[in-house]
Amino acid sequence: MAATDTGSGTGPLAPGTHEISTDGVRQVYHVAGRGPVCVAHPGGPGLHWAYLRSPDLEEHFTVVYPEPVGTGRSGRPPRYGVDVYRHFLAALIEHLDQPVHLLGHSHGGFVAQSYALASPQRLAGLVLYSTSPQAGPEFWAEGMSALAAHPQRHPDVPEAAGVPAAFQQALTATDEDSLNRAFAAALPVYFADFYSRKSEYAAFRATVLMAAEAAGASDPVPFDVSDRLGDIAVPTVVIVGEQDFLCGPRWGSLLVEGIPGAHLHLLPESGHFAHVEQPSLFTAAAVSLLQRHS
């Protein structure tokens, strides 16, 4: 693994936008905030980084937001998979050249778990946010069942009736415009209470963009580290929205049961995006990691 800094030379943690080249592939990242370093890896796969931006978190951490390869201004790798994202994350953390806290959201939580198992010596702590230790058939069956039930949960909201179909359209879209239109239409299912706060979430909705190539790439190896969670040996907090249709309390509980000393934070009025739905509680949960160092 060869990472070369091609940025401005103002230092890897200077506020602003930076980039490195790893194996000839550009990886862009953004730095904001103050305090201990926290690398925040977005989900998807294929989600652009901006949706994960958390000004509250930046009051407590110097947050490094990578644009994962295949998204935004980062380059396109030869192939995709959790191991590929881990490889590029490892290059970024090596470039930062200090122990970091690592926050992984959703699919980014898969990457974070994979990294924590491979390179624990680089980590000061781990935040697993709206994620799961596996993404097998049972995981997807439960999520799709909850998706199908979404219209019945909101019988008086006409928009809710189209959410399951929009979600399926997003899964099969092959071009960026179609993908992002469909995903925007499906987005309400990810929230605990989208419709009564629709105007409040409008700006956030506009930041949730996906890259079609990365989103449509199948991981050659189904993600499952359930049997290896006991090997994660860094302070860990798990943050779960109680009303998350996809990565809800069951999956967060499995993480906490498997990772020694991990602590679970359930956010009662959140779905998949607690940093937007309940930002103060989300930040308090993440910051609690700083008190969990052994």
Protein Blocks (a to p, Z undefined) as FASTA:
>chain_A
ZZddfbeonojkbgcdddddeehiacddddededjddddddehehiafklmpcfklmmmb
ccdddddehiajbccdfbdcfklmmmmmmmmmmmnopacddddehjlmmmmmmmmmmmmm
lpgbdcdehiafbdcfklmmmmmmmmmmmmmmmmmlmklmmmmmmmmmmmmpcbfklmmm
mmmmmmmmmpmblmlmmmmmmmmmmmmccdfklmmpccfbdcdfklmmmmpccdcddddd
fklfklgmklmmmmmmmmghiacdddfkbcflmmlmmmmlmmmmmmmmmmmcZZ
